[in-house]
Amino acid sequence: MIIDIDVGNTRIKWQASLGDRRIDVGAEQLSEERPLHSVHATLSSQGDISRIRLLSVRSQADTARLVDAVKSLWFLEPEMITSSEAACGVTNSYTQVNTLGADRWSAIIAGAQRAKKATGSMAVCVVDAGSALTIDLVDGYGVHQGGYIVPGLSMQLRALNEGTGNIALANIPSDAGLQPGLNTRDALIAGILLGVQQLILAAVINFERQQGFKPLLLVTGGDGPILLGGLVKFSNEAQYSPHLVLEGMAFLCP
C-alpha cells in the first residue's frame, strides 16, 4: 500500500492506494505539536505500507520535522514531491522552477493528464481555492503558461473583518449567490465571490483568445464547491476535483 500525504499551510490531506485504486482518503487540521500522528492512527489498521510520498509547502524546518515524523511512525524514508523543469509531458515555465509550489506543480500535472485523457489535449486551467487562490494555465502542448495568485475566500473575508469594526462574518456559506446584496453581509459575500469568479473567467477567456480554444477548467481546494456553482453557469466544462494534488503526486513519483 502507498500513502500520499499533502501538507499545506493549515491542513493535511492524504490518500491510501493499492496499485491504481484509491482505498481511503482524508483531510484534517495540521497539528503543530504532533504532525502526522493522527494520520498514522487512522491508517494503522489499513495493512502493510510499502511507500510514503510526501509533499510539503511548509518551511524547511517544518518539512524536516514532517520527514522525521514519517521515519519514526512508519520506519520509511518518504519520497519527496518537488517542482522540476519538466515532468509527465508538462514543462514548468517559471523563471526559477523550484519556486513554483510543489502543490501547484502536482495539481498542474494531474490536471494536464486529465485534460489529455478527456480531450486529447493538455490544455487546462487549474484553480486551487485554498488559503490562497491560485490559477494555473497549461497549453495544448503541455507548456505551463504561468498563473495568478490572490488571497483565498477566507483570507479576503478575514481581511475585511480585521479592517472594519462592524462586520462579524466567520465564513462564506456554501449556498452563497452572486446577486447584489441588500444588506452589508450579503453584499460583502457577493462581492468576494464575484471578484474571484470573474478573475477565473477572465483568465480562461484570455487563454482562449491567445490559444484559439478553451482549456478544461478544473477546480480543487476546500473552497472549490463554493466557487463551482457560479463557474458552471458560465462554463459547462468546469469540474470540481477535490484530490487533484494527491493525484498528481502519483504521476510525479510512480
Accessible surface in RSA format (square Angstrom, percent):
REM  Atomic radii and reference values for relative SASA: ProtOr
REM  Chains: A
REM  Algorithm: Lee & Richards
REM  Probe-radius: 1.40
REM  Slices: 20
REM RES _ NUM      All-atoms   Total-Side   Main-Chain    Non-polar    All polar
REM                ABS   REL    ABS   REL    ABS   REL    ABS   REL    ABS   REL
RES MET A   1    24.83  12.9   3.92   2.6  20.91  49.8   4.35   3.7  20.48  27.1
RES ILE A   2    29.16  16.6  29.16  21.7   0.00   0.0  29.16  21.0   0.00   0.0
RES ILE A   3     0.00   0.0   0.00   0.0   0.00   0.0   0.00   0.0   0.00   0.0
RES ASP A   4     0.00   0.0   0.00   0.0   0.00   0.0   0.00   0.0   0.00   0.0
RES ILE A   5     0.00   0.0   0.00   0.0   0.00   0.0   0.00   0.0   0.00   0.0
RES ASP A   6     4.39   3.1   4.39   4.4   0.00   0.0   0.00   0.0   4.39   4.4
RES VAL A   7     0.00   0.0   0.00   0.0   0.00   0.0   0.00   0.0   0.00   0.0
RES GLY A   8    13.72  16.9   0.00   N/A  13.72  16.9  13.72  37.6   0.00   0.0
RES ASN A   9    88.43  61.0  77.40  74.8  11.03  26.6  16.77  40.4  71.67  69.3
RES THR A  10    71.74  51.0  66.01  66.9   5.73  13.6  55.99  75.2  15.75  23.8
RES ARG A  11    95.80  40.2  94.89  48.4   0.91   2.2  36.36  49.7  59.45  36.0
RES ILE A  12     1.90   1.1   1.90   1.4   0.00   0.0   1.90   1.4   0.00   0.0
RES LYS A  13    62.18  30.3  62.18  38.2   0.00   0.0  34.53  31.1  27.65  29.4
RES TRP A  14     9.70   3.9   9.70   4.7   0.00   0.0   8.89   4.7   0.81   1.3
RES GLN A  15     8.02   4.5   8.02   5.9   0.00   0.0   0.00   0.0   8.02   6.1
RES ALA A  16     0.00   0.0   0.00   0.0   0.00   0.0   0.00   0.0   0.00   0.0
RES SER A  17    11.53   9.7  11.31  15.1   0.22   0.5   6.10  13.0   5.43   7.6
RES LEU A  18    84.68  47.2  77.04  55.1   7.65  19.2  78.73  55.3   5.96  16.0
RES GLY A  19    67.49  83.2   0.00   N/A  67.49  83.2  43.02 118.1  24.47  54.8
RES ASP A  20   160.87 112.7 118.77 118.2  42.10  99.6  44.08 103.8 116.79 116.5
RES ARG A  21   147.02  61.7 141.70  72.2   5.32  12.7  69.81  95.4  77.21  46.8
RES ARG A  22    94.98  39.9  68.39  34.9  26.58  63.3  23.73  32.4  71.25  43.2
RES ILE A  23    54.75  31.2  20.02  14.9  34.72  83.7  26.59  19.1  28.16  76.4
RES ASP A  24    43.97  30.8  37.76  37.6   6.21  14.7   9.28  21.8  34.69  34.6
RES VAL A  25    52.88  34.8  36.57  33.1  16.31  39.3  36.57  31.8  16.31  44.2
RES GLY A  26    20.45  25.2   0.00   N/A  20.45  25.2  19.17  52.6   1.28   2.9
RES ALA A  27    51.77  47.6  22.30  34.4  29.47  67.0  22.30  31.4  29.47  78.1
RES GLU A  28    43.87  25.2  38.54  29.2   5.33  12.7  27.14  52.5  16.73  13.7
RES GLN A  29   116.65  65.2 104.01  76.0  12.63  30.1  59.26 126.1  57.39  43.5
RES LEU A  30    23.47  13.1   5.78   4.1  17.69  44.5   5.85   4.1  17.62  47.4
RES SER A  31    51.24  43.3  41.53  55.4   9.71  22.4  37.00  78.8  14.24  20.0
RES GLU A  32    91.76  52.7  84.07  63.6   7.68  18.3  58.10 112.4  33.65  27.5
RES GLU A  33   156.33  89.8 130.39  98.6  25.94  61.8  51.23  99.1 105.10  85.8
RES ARG A  34   142.74  59.9 139.97  71.4   2.77   6.6  49.28  67.3  93.47  56.6
RES PRO A  35    12.25   8.9  12.23  11.1   0.02   0.1  12.25  10.1   0.00   0.0
RES LEU A  36     2.58   1.4   0.00   0.0   2.58   6.5   0.14   0.1   2.44   6.6
RES HIS A  37    58.09  31.8  53.12  36.9   4.97  12.7  36.63  37.8  21.47  25.0
RES SER A  38    57.04  48.2  49.62  66.2   7.42  17.1  46.55  99.1  10.49  14.7
RES VAL A  39     0.00   0.0   0.00   0.0   0.00   0.0   0.00   0.0   0.00   0.0
RES HIS A  40    54.31  29.7  54.26  37.7   0.05   0.1  31.60  32.6  22.71  26.4
RES ALA A  41    67.14  61.7  49.78  76.8  17.35  39.5  54.06  76.1  13.08  34.7
RES THR A  42    66.37  47.2  48.29  49.0  18.08  43.1  37.54  50.4  28.83  43.6
RES LEU A  43     0.51   0.3   0.07   0.0   0.45   1.1   0.13   0.1   0.38   1.0
RES SER A  44    79.32  67.0  42.31  56.5  37.01  85.3  32.63  69.5  46.69  65.4
RES SER A  45   106.38  89.9  68.75  91.7  37.63  86.7  52.32 111.4  54.06  75.7
RES GLN A  46    62.89  35.2  38.93  28.5  23.95  57.0   3.83   8.2  59.06  44.8
RES GLY A  47    45.87  56.6   0.00   N/A  45.87  56.6  35.75  98.1  10.13  22.7
RES ASP A  48   134.38  94.1 120.26 119.7  14.12  33.4  39.87  93.8  94.51  94.3
RES ILE A  49    31.75  18.1  11.10   8.3  20.66  49.8  11.24   8.1  20.51  55.6
RES SER A  50    70.80  59.8  50.17  67.0  20.63  47.5  48.46 103.2  22.33  31.3
RES ARG A  51    63.97  26.9  61.00  31.1   2.97   7.1  39.17  53.5  24.79  15.0
RES ILE A  52     0.54   0.3   0.00   0.0   0.54   1.3   0.00   0.0   0.54   1.5
RES ARG A  53     9.19   3.9   9.19   4.7   0.00   0.0   0.00   0.0   9.19   5.6
RES LEU A  54     0.00   0.0   0.00   0.0   0.00   0.0   0.00   0.0   0.00   0.0
RES LEU A  55     0.00   0.0   0.00   0.0   0.00   0.0   0.00   0.0   0.00   0.0
RES SER A  56    19.51  16.5   0.12   0.2  19.39  44.7   0.12   0.2  19.39  27.2
RES VAL A  57    47.95  31.6  19.29  17.5  28.66  69.1  26.69  23.2  21.26  57.7
RES ARG A  58    48.19  20.2  29.08  14.8  19.11  45.5   8.83  12.1  39.36  23.9
RES SER A  59    65.70  55.5  46.90  62.6  18.80  43.3  54.57 116.2  11.13  15.6
RES GLN A  60   168.43  94.2 154.86 113.2  13.56  32.3  60.96 129.8 107.47  81.5
RES ALA A  61    71.23  65.5  58.92  90.9  12.31  28.0  67.30  94.8   3.93  10.4
RES ASP A  62    36.60  25.6  35.70  35.5   0.90   2.1   3.59   8.4  33.01  32.9
RES THR A  63    25.94  18.4  25.94  26.3   0.00   0.0  23.19  31.2   2.74   4.1
RES ALA A  64    52.99  48.7  46.01  71.0   6.98  15.9  52.38  73.8   0.61   1.6
RES ARG A  65   101.23  42.5  96.03  49.0   5.21  12.4  51.52  70.4  49.71  30.1
RES LEU A  66     5.02   2.8   5.02   3.6   0.00   0.0   5.02   3.5   0.00   0.0
RES VAL A  67    25.02  16.5  25.02  22.6   0.00   0.0  25.02  21.7   0.00   0.0
RES ASP A  68    85.71  60.0  82.34  82.0   3.37   8.0  26.80  63.1  58.91  58.8
RES ALA A  69     9.17   8.4   4.46   6.9   4.71  10.7   8.66  12.2   0.51   1.3
RES VAL A  70     0.00   0.0   0.00   0.0   0.00   0.0   0.00   0.0   0.00   0.0
RES LYS A  71    84.99  41.5  80.73  49.5   4.27  10.2  39.86  35.9  45.13  48.1
RES SER A  72    74.47  62.9  52.76  70.4  21.70  50.0  49.86 106.2  24.61  34.5
RES LEU A  73    30.02  16.7  20.18  14.4   9.83  24.7  21.92  15.4   8.10  21.8
RES TRP A  74    28.25  11.3  12.25   5.9  16.00  37.6  13.44   7.2  14.81  24.0
RES PHE A  75   173.23  86.7 144.86  89.7  28.37  73.8 151.46  91.8  21.76  62.3
RES LEU A  76    45.87  25.5  40.46  28.9   5.41  13.6  45.36  31.9   0.50   1.4
RES GLU A  77   119.45  68.6 100.22  75.8  19.23  45.8  57.06 110.4  62.39  50.9
RES PRO A  78     8.65   6.3   0.52   0.5   8.13  29.6   0.52   0.4   8.13  50.5
RES GLU A  79    51.64  29.6  45.72  34.6   5.91  14.1  34.99  67.7  16.64  13.6
RES MET A  80    77.05  39.9  51.46  34.1  25.59  60.9  51.46  43.8  25.59  33.9
RES ILE A  81     7.13   4.1   2.43   1.8   4.70  11.3   4.07   2.9   3.07   8.3
RES THR A  82    91.72  65.2  81.50  82.6  10.23  24.4  54.64  73.4  37.08  56.1
RES SER A  83    17.96  15.2   1.74   2.3  16.21  37.3   1.33   2.8  16.62  23.3
RES SER A  84    42.24  35.7  37.62  50.2   4.63  10.7  38.68  82.4   3.57   5.0
RES GLU A  85   125.99  72.3 122.05  92.3   3.94   9.4  36.79  71.2  89.20  72.8
RES ALA A  86    61.63  56.7  42.16  65.1  19.48  44.3  42.39  59.7  19.25  51.0
RES ALA A  87    23.14  21.3  12.21  18.8  10.93  24.9  22.85  32.2   0.29   0.8
RES CYS A  88    50.79  38.4  17.44  19.4  33.35  78.4  23.67  60.0  27.12  29.2
RES GLY A  89    55.89  68.9   0.00   N/A  55.89  68.9  36.60 100.4  19.29  43.2
RES VAL A  90     0.59   0.4   0.00   0.0   0.59   1.4   0.32   0.3   0.27   0.7
RES THR A  91    59.79  42.5  59.79  60.6   0.00   0.0  34.83  46.8  24.96  37.7
RES ASN A  92     8.44   5.8   0.00   0.0   8.44  20.3   0.00   0.0   8.44   8.2
RES SER A  93    55.63  47.0  26.29  35.1  29.34  67.6  28.46  60.6  27.17  38.1
RES TYR A  94    65.18  30.4  55.59  31.6   9.59  25.0  39.65  29.8  25.53  31.5
RES THR A  95   145.53 103.5 106.25 107.7  39.28  93.6  87.56 117.6  57.97  87.6
RES GLN A  96   118.15  66.1 112.54  82.3   5.61  13.3  29.31  62.4  88.84  67.4
RES VAL A  97    39.30  25.9  37.51  34.0   1.79   4.3  37.51  32.6   1.79   4.9
RES ASN A  98   118.26  81.6  94.83  91.6  23.42  56.4  32.51  78.2  85.75  82.9
RES THR A  99    80.99  57.6  52.41  53.1  28.58  68.1  53.68  72.1  27.31  41.3
RES LEU A 100     1.19   0.7   0.00   0.0   1.19   3.0   0.00   0.0   1.19   3.2
RES GLY A 101    27.01  33.3   0.00   N/A  27.01  33.3  24.46  67.1   2.55   5.7
RES ALA A 102    13.70  12.6   8.61  13.3   5.10  11.6   8.63  12.1   5.08  13.4
RES ASP A 103    36.85  25.8  36.85  36.7   0.00   0.0   3.72   8.8  33.13  33.0
RES ARG A 104    19.92   8.4  17.86   9.1   2.06   4.9  14.33  19.6   5.59   3.4
RES TRP A 105     0.00   0.0   0.00   0.0   0.00   0.0   0.00   0.0   0.00   0.0
RES SER A 106     0.00   0.0   0.00   0.0   0.00   0.0   0.00   0.0   0.00   0.0
RES ALA A 107     1.18   1.1   1.18   1.8   0.00   0.0   1.18   1.7   0.00   0.0
RES ILE A 108     0.26   0.1   0.26   0.2   0.00   0.0   0.26   0.2   0.00   0.0
RES ILE A 109     0.00   0.0   0.00   0.0   0.00   0.0   0.00   0.0   0.00   0.0
RES ALA A 110     0.08   0.1   0.05   0.1   0.03   0.1   0.05   0.1   0.03   0.1
RES GLY A 111     0.00   0.0   0.00   N/A   0.00   0.0   0.00   0.0   0.00   0.0
RES ALA A 112     0.00   0.0   0.00   0.0   0.00   0.0   0.00   0.0   0.00   0.0
RES GLN A 113    33.38  18.7  28.13  20.6   5.24  12.5   7.18  15.3  26.20  19.9
RES ARG A 114    83.18  34.9  77.36  39.4   5.82  13.8  29.65  40.5  53.53  32.4
RES ALA A 115     0.02   0.0   0.02   0.0   0.00   0.0   0.02   0.0   0.00   0.0
RES LYS A 116   111.80  54.5 105.84  64.9   5.96  14.2  55.93  50.3  55.87  59.5
RES LYS A 117   192.57  93.9 157.70  96.8  34.87  83.0 109.86  98.9  82.71  88.1
RES ALA A 118    71.09  65.4  29.67  45.8  41.42  94.2  39.37  55.4  31.72  84.0
RES THR A 119    87.94  62.5  49.90  50.6  38.05  90.7  57.07  76.7  30.87  46.7
RES GLY A 120    63.29  78.1   0.00   N/A  63.29  78.1  31.33  86.0  31.97  71.6
RES SER A 121    33.36  28.2  30.69  41.0   2.68   6.2  33.13  70.5   0.23   0.3
RES MET A 122    15.42   8.0  15.09  10.0   0.33   0.8  12.47  10.6   2.95   3.9
RES ALA A 123     4.73   4.4   3.16   4.9   1.57   3.6   3.16   4.5   1.57   4.2
RES VAL A 124     0.00   0.0   0.00   0.0   0.00   0.0   0.00   0.0   0.00   0.0
RES CYS A 125     0.00   0.0   0.00   0.0   0.00   0.0   0.00   0.0   0.00   0.0
RES VAL A 126     3.60   2.4   3.11   2.8   0.49   1.2   3.11   2.7   0.49   1.3
RES VAL A 127     0.00   0.0   0.00   0.0   0.00   0.0   0.00   0.0   0.00   0.0
RES ASP A 128    23.89  16.7  23.78  23.7   0.11   0.3   6.59  15.5  17.30  17.3
RES ALA A 129     1.06   1.0   0.53   0.8   0.53   1.2   1.06   1.5   0.00   0.0
RES GLY A 130    26.70  32.9   0.00   N/A  26.70  32.9  25.62  70.3   1.08   2.4
RES SER A 131    48.12  40.7  31.17  41.6  16.94  39.0  22.77  48.5  25.35  35.5
RES ALA A 132    39.45  36.3  31.65  48.8   7.80  17.7  31.65  44.6   7.80  20.7
RES LEU A 133     0.39   0.2   0.18   0.1   0.21   0.5   0.18   0.1   0.21   0.6
RES THR A 134    15.03  10.7  15.03  15.2   0.00   0.0  13.27  17.8   1.76   2.7
RES ILE A 135     0.32   0.2   0.32   0.2   0.00   0.0   0.32   0.2   0.00   0.0
RES ASP A 136     2.40   1.7   2.37   2.4   0.03   0.1   0.00   0.0   2.40   2.4
RES LEU A 137    13.26   7.4  13.26   9.5   0.00   0.0  13.26   9.3   0.00   0.0
RES VAL A 138     0.06   0.0   0.06   0.1   0.00   0.0   0.06   0.1   0.00   0.0
RES ASP A 139    14.58  10.2  14.58  14.5   0.00   0.0   0.01   0.0  14.57  14.5
RES GLY A 140    21.33  26.3   0.00   N/A  21.33  26.3   7.06  19.4  14.27  32.0
RES TYR A 141   197.39  92.2 172.47  98.1  24.92  64.8 130.37  98.0  67.02  82.6
RES GLY A 142     0.16   0.2   0.00   N/A   0.16   0.2   0.09   0.3   0.06   0.1
RES VAL A 143    52.76  34.7  52.76  47.8   0.00   0.0  52.76  45.8   0.00   0.0
RES HIS A 144     1.16   0.6   0.08   0.1   1.08   2.8   0.00   0.0   1.16   1.3
RES GLN A 145    81.19  45.4  44.52  32.5  36.67  87.3  15.36  32.7  65.83  49.9
RES GLY A 146    18.98  23.4   0.00   N/A  18.98  23.4  18.94  52.0   0.04   0.1
RES GLY A 147    35.49  43.8   0.00   N/A  35.49  43.8   1.49   4.1  34.00  76.1
RES TYR A 148    86.11  40.2  80.59  45.9   5.52  14.4  61.84  46.5  24.27  29.9
RES ILE A 149   103.28  58.8  73.91  55.1  29.37  70.8  73.91  53.2  29.37  79.7
RES VAL A 150    41.46  27.3  37.53  34.0   3.93   9.5  41.46  36.0   0.00   0.0
RES PRO A 151    65.71  47.9  63.08  57.5   2.63   9.6  64.97  53.6   0.73   4.6
RES GLY A 152     0.47   0.6   0.00   N/A   0.47   0.6   0.47   1.3   0.00   0.0
RES LEU A 153     2.99   1.7   2.29   1.6   0.70   1.8   2.29   1.6   0.70   1.9
RES SER A 154    57.07  48.2  53.20  71.0   3.87   8.9  28.83  61.4  28.24  39.6
RES MET A 155    70.91  36.7  69.70  46.1   1.21   2.9  46.90  39.9  24.01  31.8
RES GLN A 156    45.12  25.2  40.95  29.9   4.17   9.9  16.41  34.9  28.71  21.8
RES LEU A 157     3.17   1.8   3.17   2.3   0.00   0.0   3.17   2.2   0.00   0.0
RES ARG A 158   118.73  49.9 116.62  59.4   2.12   5.0  46.48  63.5  72.25  43.8
RES ALA A 159    60.98  56.1  48.15  74.3  12.83  29.2  53.02  74.7   7.96  21.1
RES LEU A 160    67.85  37.8  66.29  47.4   1.56   3.9  67.82  47.6   0.03   0.1
RES ASN A 161    41.46  28.6  29.45  28.5  12.01  28.9  16.27  39.2  25.19  24.3
RES GLU A 162   137.43  78.9  99.58  75.3  37.85  90.1  47.60  92.1  89.84  73.3
RES GLY A 163    64.28  79.3   0.00   N/A  64.28  79.3  32.92  90.3  31.36  70.2
RES THR A 164    60.31  42.9  44.72  45.3  15.59  37.1  53.02  71.2   7.29  11.0
RES GLY A 165    79.70  98.3   0.00   N/A  79.70  98.3  37.31 102.4  42.39  94.9
RES ASN A 166   151.69 104.6 116.15 112.2  35.54  85.6  36.35  87.5 115.34 111.5
RES ILE A 167    36.91  21.0  23.46  17.5  13.44  32.4  26.30  18.9  10.60  28.8
RES ALA A 168   107.37  98.7  65.70 101.4  41.66  94.8  73.58 103.6  33.79  89.5
RES LEU A 169    22.85  12.7  19.83  14.2   3.02   7.6  20.86  14.6   1.99   5.4
RES ALA A 170    98.55  90.6  57.49  88.7  41.06  93.4  67.88  95.6  30.67  81.2
RES ASN A 171    95.83  66.1  92.19  89.1   3.65   8.8  28.07  67.5  67.77  65.5
RES ILE A 172    13.94   7.9   3.12   2.3  10.82  26.1   3.12   2.2  10.82  29.4
RES PRO A 173    37.89  27.6  30.70  28.0   7.19  26.1  37.89  31.3   0.00   0.0
RES SER A 174    94.43  79.8  71.36  95.2  23.07  53.1  37.80  80.5  56.62  79.3
RES ASP A 175   126.79  88.8  95.63  95.2  31.16  73.7  47.50 111.8  79.30  79.1
RES ALA A 176    26.00  23.9   0.96   1.5  25.03  56.9   8.79  12.4  17.20  45.6
RES GLY A 177    45.69  56.3   0.00   N/A  45.69  56.3  31.67  86.9  14.01  31.4
RES LEU A 178    41.37  23.0  26.11  18.7  15.25  38.3  26.43  18.6  14.94  40.2
RES GLN A 179   145.84  81.6 138.91 101.5   6.94  16.5  58.15 123.8  87.69  66.5
RES PRO A 180   110.33  80.4  92.76  84.6  17.57  63.9 101.18  83.5   9.15  56.9
RES GLY A 181    24.27  29.9   0.00   N/A  24.27  29.9   2.45   6.7  21.83  48.9
RES LEU A 182   175.83  97.9 139.27  99.6  36.56  91.9 145.50 102.2  30.33  81.6
RES ASN A 183    79.46  54.8  66.07  63.8  13.39  32.3  45.85 110.4  33.61  32.5
RES THR A 184    93.94  66.8  82.97  84.1  10.97  26.2  50.70  68.1  43.24  65.4
RES ARG A 185   117.48  49.3 111.41  56.8   6.07  14.5  54.61  74.6  62.87  38.1
RES ASP A 186    54.31  38.0  51.27  51.0   3.04   7.2  15.44  36.3  38.86  38.8
RES ALA A 187    47.45  43.6  37.10  57.3  10.34  23.5  38.63  54.4   8.82  23.4
RES LEU A 188    18.52  10.3   6.75   4.8  11.77  29.6  17.18  12.1   1.34   3.6
RES ILE A 189     6.43   3.7   6.43   4.8   0.00   0.0   6.43   4.6   0.00   0.0
RES ALA A 190     8.48   7.8   7.94  12.3   0.53   1.2   8.26  11.6   0.21   0.6
RES GLY A 191    43.05  53.1   0.00   N/A  43.05  53.1  32.47  89.1  10.58  23.7
RES ILE A 192    10.86   6.2   6.53   4.9   4.33  10.4   9.76   7.0   1.10   3.0
RES LEU A 193     1.17   0.7   1.17   0.8   0.00   0.0   1.17   0.8   0.00   0.0
RES LEU A 194    78.71  43.8  78.71  56.3   0.00   0.0  78.71  55.3   0.00   0.0
RES GLY A 195    43.22  53.3   0.00   N/A  43.22  53.3  35.40  97.1   7.82  17.5
RES VAL A 196     4.42   2.9   2.87   2.6   1.54   3.7   4.06   3.5   0.36   1.0
RES GLN A 197     2.47   1.4   2.47   1.8   0.00   0.0   0.10   0.2   2.38   1.8
RES GLN A 198    78.67  44.0  76.26  55.7   2.41   5.7  33.84  72.0  44.83  34.0
RES LEU A 199    50.07  27.9  44.50  31.8   5.56  14.0  49.27  34.6   0.80   2.1
RES ILE A 200     0.00   0.0   0.00   0.0   0.00   0.0   0.00   0.0   0.00   0.0
RES LEU A 201    16.75   9.3  16.73  12.0   0.02   0.1  16.73  11.7   0.02   0.1
RES ALA A 202    55.20  50.8  47.05  72.6   8.14  18.5  51.55  72.6   3.64   9.7
RES ALA A 203     3.50   3.2   0.26   0.4   3.24   7.4   2.54   3.6   0.96   2.6
RES VAL A 204     7.75   5.1   7.75   7.0   0.00   0.0   7.75   6.7   0.00   0.0
RES ILE A 205    83.30  47.4  83.30  62.1   0.00   0.0  83.30  60.0   0.00   0.0
RES ASN A 206    61.93  42.7  61.44  59.4   0.49   1.2  14.53  35.0  47.40  45.8
RES PHE A 207     5.39   2.7   3.28   2.0   2.12   5.5   5.33   3.2   0.07   0.2
RES GLU A 208    58.93  33.8  56.78  43.0   2.15   5.1  13.49  26.1  45.44  37.1
RES ARG A 209   194.82  81.8 158.51  80.8  36.31  86.4  60.14  82.2 134.67  81.6
RES GLN A 210   130.47  73.0  92.14  67.3  38.33  91.3  34.56  73.6  95.91  72.7
RES GLN A 211    55.76  31.2  34.35  25.1  21.40  51.0   3.86   8.2  51.90  39.4
RES GLY A 212    64.86  80.0   0.00   N/A  64.86  80.0  32.63  89.6  32.23  72.2
RES PHE A 213    84.90  42.5  79.60  49.3   5.30  13.8  84.90  51.5   0.00   0.0
RES LYS A 214   100.78  49.2  79.40  48.7  21.38  50.9  46.71  42.0  54.07  57.6
RES PRO A 215     4.37   3.2   0.00   0.0   4.37  15.9   0.44   0.4   3.93  24.5
RES LEU A 216    17.00   9.5  11.26   8.1   5.74  14.4  13.81   9.7   3.19   8.6
RES LEU A 217     0.46   0.3   0.46   0.3   0.00   0.0   0.46   0.3   0.00   0.0
RES LEU A 218     0.06   0.0   0.06   0.0   0.00   0.0   0.06   0.0   0.00   0.0
RES VAL A 219     0.00   0.0   0.00   0.0   0.00   0.0   0.00   0.0   0.00   0.0
RES THR A 220     3.53   2.5   3.53   3.6   0.00   0.0   0.77   1.0   2.76   4.2
RES GLY A 221    13.09  16.1   0.00   N/A  13.09  16.1  12.43  34.1   0.66   1.5
RES GLY A 222    69.80  86.1   0.00   N/A  69.80  86.1  41.45 113.7  28.36  63.5
RES ASP A 223    25.72  18.0  25.33  25.2   0.39   0.9   1.39   3.3  24.32  24.3
RES GLY A 224     0.00   0.0   0.00   N/A   0.00   0.0   0.00   0.0   0.00   0.0
RES PRO A 225    68.94  50.2  53.26  48.5  15.69  57.0  55.43  45.8  13.52  84.0
RES ILE A 226    28.04  16.0  20.42  15.2   7.62  18.4  20.61  14.8   7.43  20.2
RES LEU A 227     0.00   0.0   0.00   0.0   0.00   0.0   0.00   0.0   0.00   0.0
RES LEU A 228    36.72  20.4  36.72  26.3   0.00   0.0  36.72  25.8   0.00   0.0
RES GLY A 229    42.87  52.9   0.00   N/A  42.87  52.9  39.29 107.8   3.58   8.0
RES GLY A 230     8.01   9.9   0.00   N/A   8.01   9.9   2.83   7.8   5.18  11.6
RES LEU A 231     0.04   0.0   0.04   0.0   0.00   0.0   0.04   0.0   0.00   0.0
RES VAL A 232    58.29  38.4  57.12  51.7   1.17   2.8  57.12  49.6   1.17   3.2
RES LYS A 233   166.37  81.2 127.21  78.1  39.16  93.2  85.02  76.5  81.36  86.7
RES PHE A 234   115.35  57.7  85.86  53.2  29.49  76.7  90.88  55.1  24.47  70.0
RES SER A 235     7.74   6.5   6.19   8.3   1.54   3.6   4.79  10.2   2.95   4.1
RES ASN A 236   135.68  93.6 108.75 105.1  26.93  64.8  27.95  67.3 107.73 104.1
RES GLU A 237    76.44  43.9  69.50  52.6   6.94  16.5  40.11  77.6  36.33  29.7
RES ALA A 238     9.29   8.5   0.00   0.0   9.29  21.1   0.00   0.0   9.29  24.6
RES GLN A 239    74.78  41.8  70.85  51.8   3.93   9.4  28.29  60.2  46.49  35.3
RES TYR A 240    71.10  33.2  47.40  27.0  23.69  61.7  34.75  26.1  36.35  44.8
RES SER A 241     1.16   1.0   0.05   0.1   1.11   2.6   1.11   2.4   0.05   0.1
RES PRO A 242    57.51  41.9  47.57  43.4   9.94  36.1  47.83  39.5   9.68  60.2
RES HIS A 243    48.68  26.6  46.44  32.3   2.24   5.7  30.55  31.5  18.14  21.1
RES LEU A 244     0.02   0.0   0.00   0.0   0.02   0.1   0.00   0.0   0.02   0.1
RES VAL A 245     9.05   6.0   8.23   7.4   0.82   2.0   8.23   7.1   0.82   2.2
RES LEU A 246     2.07   1.2   1.98   1.4   0.10   0.2   1.98   1.4   0.10   0.3
RES GLU A 247    35.13  20.2  30.62  23.2   4.51  10.7  19.84  38.4  15.29  12.5
RES GLY A 248     0.00   0.0   0.00   N/A   0.00   0.0   0.00   0.0   0.00   0.0
RES MET A 249     0.00   0.0   0.00   0.0   0.00   0.0   0.00   0.0   0.00   0.0
RES ALA A 250    37.58  34.6  33.25  51.3   4.33   9.8  33.60  47.3   3.98  10.6
RES PHE A 251    90.79  45.4  80.41  49.8  10.38  27.0  83.91  50.9   6.88  19.7
RES LEU A 252    38.18  21.3   9.75   7.0  28.43  71.5  10.89   7.6  27.29  73.4
RES CYS A 253    29.66  22.4  27.11  30.2   2.55   6.0   5.34  13.5  24.32  26.2
RES PRO A 254   124.70  90.9  86.63  79.0  38.07 138.4 104.37  86.2  20.33 126.3
END  Absolute sums over single chains surface
CHAIN  1 A    12402.5       9316.2       3086.3       6942.6       5459.8
END  Absolute sums over all chains
TOTAL         12402.5       9316.2       3086.3       6942.6       5459.8
